[in-house]
Amino acid sequence: MCKWGLVLASIKDLARPAEFLSIEQILAIGATGFIYSRFAMVIIPKNYTLLSVNFFVAITQSVQLIRALHYKHQQGELFPANDKIDKP
């Protein structure tokens, strides 16, 4: 039940400026969503409640990751320009 709070917080963070998003945190939380979604389908009996909450955690964090990467790319922080590299 508490994990639904992560989904709600992530949806609320859609209004937050992308410059304040932490890519490392997004990756960590998103990875747990994907891992536990898989786990929910492997165990016997299958736990569809666990699957649903972790699936939504993974999806919402994926959206946040896209936002954060898009912002970093626009700022030139994701792939720095090659101007700083000394050419022979």
Backbone as a chain_set.jsonl record, in Angstrom:
{"seq": "MCKWGLVLASIKDLARPAEFLSIEQILAIGATGFIYSRFAMVIIPKNYTLLSVNFFVAITQSVQLIRALHYKHQQGELFPANDKIDKP", "coords": {"N": [[0.822, -1.185, 0.0], [1.951, 1.227, 0.741], [3.758, 1.68, -1.273], [2.362, 2.724, -3.371], [2.446, 5.349, -2.816], [4.877, 6.189, -3.856], [4.306, 6.159, -6.563], [2.311, 8.133, -6.692], [3.805, 10.333, -5.783], [5.658, 10.541, -7.837], [4.011, 11.18, -9.975], [3.139, 13.643, -9.08], [5.546, 14.984, -9.202], [5.771, 15.544, -11.868], [5.067, 18.106, -12.357], [7.182, 19.442, -11.37], [10.178, 21.294, -11.974], [12.459, 20.053, -14.422], [15.162, 20.344, -13.926], [15.651, 19.826, -11.296], [15.473, 17.127, -10.925], [16.796, 13.978, -10.001], [18.873, 11.908, -11.656], [20.179, 9.583, -10.825], [18.653, 8.751, -8.609], [16.186, 8.344, -9.832], [16.845, 6.222, -11.547], [17.463, 4.233, -9.66], [15.03, 3.843, -8.226], [13.317, 3.242, -10.345], [14.515, 0.89, -11.305], [14.013, -0.89, -9.197], [11.273, -1.081, -9.497], [11.031, -2.414, -12.005], [12.416, -4.807, -11.424], [10.971, -5.968, -9.265], [8.515, -6.216, -10.501], [8.99, -8.226, -12.324], [9.649, -10.245, -10.483], [7.168, -10.595, -9.236], [5.784, -12.001, -11.133], [7.137, -14.366, -11.328], [7.058, -15.771, -8.94], [5.157, -18.247, -7.125], [2.044, -18.458, -5.704], [1.19, -16.291, -8.458], [1.56, -12.82, -7.947], [-0.485, -10.408, -8.452], [-1.147, -7.934, -7.434], [1.253, -6.95, -6.373], [2.624, -6.897, -8.779], [1.178, -4.904, -10.199], [1.559, -2.462, -8.723], [4.361, -2.177, -8.792], [4.81, -2.148, -11.523], [3.615, 0.281, -12.228], [5.269, 1.987, -10.766], [7.684, 1.611, -12.144], [6.962, 2.565, -14.696], [6.239, 5.283, -14.216], [8.66, 6.27, -13.26], [10.219, 5.883, -15.494], [9.155, 7.777, -17.231], [9.918, 10.073, -15.839], [12.679, 9.804, -16.052], [13.065, 10.146, -18.808], [12.273, 12.822, -19.015], [14.285, 14.051, -17.426], [16.655, 13.355, -18.806], [16.146, 14.547, -21.269], [16.139, 17.246, -20.517], [18.825, 17.519, -19.621], [20.129, 17.04, -22.024], [19.24, 19.209, -23.572], [20.51, 21.262, -22.19], [23.08, 20.759, -22.799], [24.583, 19.157, -21.2], [24.499, 16.443, -21.239], [25.773, 15.231, -23.472], [28.664, 16.498, -23.834], [30.018, 19.228, -25.729], [32.392, 18.827, -28.377], [34.258, 20.781, -28.525], [36.042, 21.278, -26.499], [37.995, 19.424, -26.632], [41.332, 18.875, -27.409], [42.602, 19.098, -30.621], [44.785, 17.339, -32.757]], "CA": [[0.0, 0.0, 0.0], [2.818, 2.41, 0.831], [4.493, 1.889, -2.517], [1.549, 3.58, -4.218], [2.904, 6.707, -2.528], [5.939, 6.498, -4.822], [3.654, 6.458, -7.834], [1.67, 9.446, -6.543], [4.865, 11.352, -5.694], [6.242, 10.686, -9.167], [3.045, 11.918, -10.787], [3.185, 15.028, -8.6], [6.819, 15.554, -9.66], [5.688, 15.947, -13.274], [4.968, 19.57, -12.366], [8.457, 19.951, -10.87], [11.139, 21.547, -13.059], [13.336, 18.906, -14.689], [16.512, 20.596, -13.439], [15.762, 19.332, -9.923], [15.333, 15.677, -10.906], [18.041, 13.24, -9.821], [18.894, 10.738, -12.545], [20.586, 8.415, -10.045], [17.505, 8.334, -7.802], [15.188, 7.827, -10.765], [17.302, 4.898, -11.983], [17.364, 3.283, -8.544], [13.626, 3.525, -7.95], [12.789, 2.58, -11.534], [15.043, -0.48, -11.36], [13.261, -1.726, -8.247], [9.969, -1.34, -10.096], [11.165, -3.461, -13.023], [12.853, -6.067, -10.798], [9.878, -6.566, -8.497], [7.456, -6.611, -11.435], [9.39, -9.565, -12.801], [9.541, -11.154, -9.346], [5.752, -10.869, -8.983], [5.304, -12.973, -12.113], [7.894, -15.61, -11.214], [6.685, -16.505, -7.73], [3.911, -19.015, -7.163], [1.146, -17.994, -6.766], [1.516, -14.972, -9.013], [1.046, -11.731, -7.119], [-0.853, -9.348, -9.386], [-1.13, -6.655, -6.73], [2.659, -6.551, -6.379], [2.942, -6.571, -10.174], [0.58, -3.637, -10.628], [2.198, -1.302, -8.098], [5.731, -2.042, -9.277], [4.734, -1.764, -12.928], [3.365, 1.718, -12.274], [6.493, 2.652, -10.298], [8.642, 1.562, -13.253], [6.507, 3.435, -15.791], [6.331, 6.693, -13.827], [10.071, 6.629, -13.176], [10.714, 5.953, -16.871], [8.754, 9.095, -17.739], [10.782, 11.058, -15.188], [14.016, 9.665, -16.624], [13.036, 10.792, -20.118], [12.267, 14.266, -18.767], [15.593, 14.475, -16.915], [17.634, 13.233, -19.887], [15.831, 15.576, -22.259], [16.619, 18.512, -19.969], [20.293, 17.511, -19.652], [20.532, 17.144, -23.425], [19.008, 20.593, -23.98], [21.496, 22.107, -21.54], [24.405, 20.39, -23.286], [25.297, 18.445, -20.138], [24.465, 14.999, -21.466], [26.863, 14.962, -24.394], [29.38, 17.771, -23.952], [30.53, 19.567, -27.059], [33.756, 18.388, -28.648], [35.108, 21.957, -28.629], [37.03, 21.281, -25.426], [39.005, 18.398, -26.906], [42.437, 19.38, -28.232], [42.763, 18.325, -31.842], [46.194, 17.395, -33.199]], "C": [[0.876, 1.263, 0.0], [3.531, 2.701, -0.48], [3.679, 2.707, -3.52], [1.899, 5.041, -3.984], [4.02, 7.137, -3.465], [5.352, 6.867, -6.179], [3.026, 7.853, -7.775], [2.707, 10.57, -6.482], [5.494, 11.594, -7.062], [5.303, 11.441, -10.097], [3.039, 13.392, -10.381], [4.458, 15.723, -9.098], [6.81, 15.925, -11.14], [5.58, 17.46, -13.4], [6.272, 20.227, -11.912], [9.4, 20.224, -12.046], [12.146, 20.391, -13.193], [14.746, 19.113, -14.156], [16.731, 20.061, -12.026], [15.644, 17.817, -9.813], [16.707, 15.017, -10.803], [18.003, 11.968, -10.67], [19.26, 9.473, -11.77], [19.414, 7.873, -9.223], [16.423, 7.728, -8.696], [15.566, 6.421, -11.221], [17.142, 3.854, -10.889], [15.915, 2.868, -8.29], [13.001, 2.799, -9.143], [13.258, 1.138, -11.651], [14.312, -1.394, -10.389], [11.88, -2.039, -8.798], [10.018, -2.454, -11.124], [11.519, -4.816, -12.395], [11.704, -6.736, -10.066], [8.673, -6.89, -9.364], [7.748, -8.005, -11.976], [9.236, -10.602, -11.693], [8.087, -11.552, -9.094], [5.194, -11.901, -9.952], [6.004, -14.326, -12.009], [7.434, -16.442, -10.019], [5.356, -17.234, -7.933], [3.256, -18.893, -5.794], [1.54, -16.597, -7.236], [0.825, -13.887, -8.195], [0.764, -10.533, -8.012], [-0.909, -7.976, -8.729], [0.291, -6.104, -6.7], [3.091, -6.154, -7.791], [2.422, -5.194, -10.538], [1.294, -2.436, -10.017], [3.611, -1.105, -8.631], [5.787, -1.693, -10.757], [4.518, -0.253, -13.044], [4.546, 2.52, -11.734], [7.493, 2.718, -11.443], [8.242, 2.52, -14.373], [6.66, 4.905, -15.415], [7.789, 7.139, -13.727], [10.702, 6.687, -14.569], [10.363, 7.3, -17.502], [9.644, 10.179, -17.135], [12.2, 10.999, -15.762], [14.09, 10.334, -17.997], [13.053, 12.301, -19.958], [13.646, 14.766, -18.351], [16.65, 14.418, -18.014], [17.397, 14.274, -20.978], [16.33, 16.938, -21.78], [18.149, 18.593, -20.042], [20.81, 17.667, -21.08], [20.353, 18.583, -23.935], [20.047, 21.539, -23.398], [22.917, 21.811, -22.007], [25.223, 19.637, -22.257], [25.383, 16.95, -20.395], [25.61, 14.557, -22.361], [27.607, 16.275, -24.6], [29.926, 17.976, -25.359], [31.989, 19.137, -27.179], [34.719, 19.55, -28.754], [36.239, 21.945, -27.61], [38.159, 20.27, -25.649], [40.076, 19.012, -27.819], [42.599, 18.479, -29.435], [44.211, 18.449, -32.313], [46.387, 18.151, -34.475]], "O": [[0.559, 2.245, -0.672], [3.87, 3.85, -0.762], [4.249, 3.319, -4.423], [1.674, 5.881, -4.855], [4.11, 8.309, -3.832], [5.84, 7.773, -6.855], [3.191, 8.654, -8.694], [2.506, 11.635, -7.065], [5.825, 12.73, -7.403], [5.747, 12.249, -10.913], [2.947, 14.278, -11.23], [4.439, 16.921, -9.382], [7.75, 16.559, -11.619], [5.955, 18.032, -14.423], [6.44, 21.437, -12.057], [9.415, 19.462, -13.013], [12.613, 19.837, -12.198], [15.465, 18.135, -13.951], [17.871, 19.865, -11.606], [15.709, 17.277, -8.708], [17.662, 15.453, -11.444], [17.198, 11.069, -10.426], [18.707, 8.405, -12.034], [19.212, 6.66, -9.156], [15.819, 6.714, -8.347], [14.716, 5.532, -11.278], [16.733, 2.724, -11.156], [15.617, 1.682, -8.155], [12.24, 1.848, -8.963], [12.49, 0.262, -12.049], [14.022, -2.545, -10.717], [11.366, -3.139, -8.595], [9.162, -3.338, -11.129], [10.979, -5.847, -12.795], [11.482, -7.937, -10.223], [7.879, -7.758, -9.002], [6.857, -8.85, -12.07], [8.751, -11.707, -11.934], [7.804, -12.707, -8.775], [4.234, -12.6, -9.629], [5.516, -15.321, -12.546], [7.422, -17.672, -10.08], [4.553, -16.879, -8.795], [3.9, -19.213, -4.795], [2.149, -15.826, -6.494], [-0.335, -14.021, -7.806], [1.659, -9.737, -8.298], [-0.734, -6.961, -9.403], [0.507, -4.923, -6.973], [3.834, -5.19, -7.972], [3.15, -4.396, -11.128], [1.604, -1.482, -10.73], [4.015, 0.027, -8.895], [6.713, -1.013, -11.199], [5.158, 0.41, -13.859], [4.797, 3.63, -12.203], [8.087, 3.768, -11.687], [9.094, 3.21, -14.933], [7.162, 5.694, -16.216], [8.111, 8.275, -14.076], [11.628, 7.467, -14.792], [11.173, 7.889, -18.217], [10.075, 11.095, -17.836], [12.843, 12.034, -15.937], [15.069, 11.012, -18.308], [13.769, 12.993, -20.683], [14.122, 15.782, -18.857], [17.457, 15.339, -18.14], [18.347, 14.816, -21.542], [16.887, 17.701, -22.568], [18.703, 19.606, -20.47], [21.81, 18.346, -21.314], [21.212, 19.107, -24.644], [20.425, 22.516, -24.045], [23.851, 22.529, -21.651], [26.434, 19.49, -22.418], [26.241, 16.268, -19.834], [26.332, 13.613, -22.037], [27.223, 17.078, -25.45], [30.249, 17.025, -26.071], [32.72, 19.095, -26.189], [35.896, 19.339, -29.048], [37.288, 22.545, -27.844], [39.157, 20.275, -24.929], [39.764, 19.59, -28.86], [42.718, 17.261, -29.306], [44.793, 19.533, -32.272], [47.514, 18.274, -34.954]]}, "num_chains": 1, "name": "protein.A"}
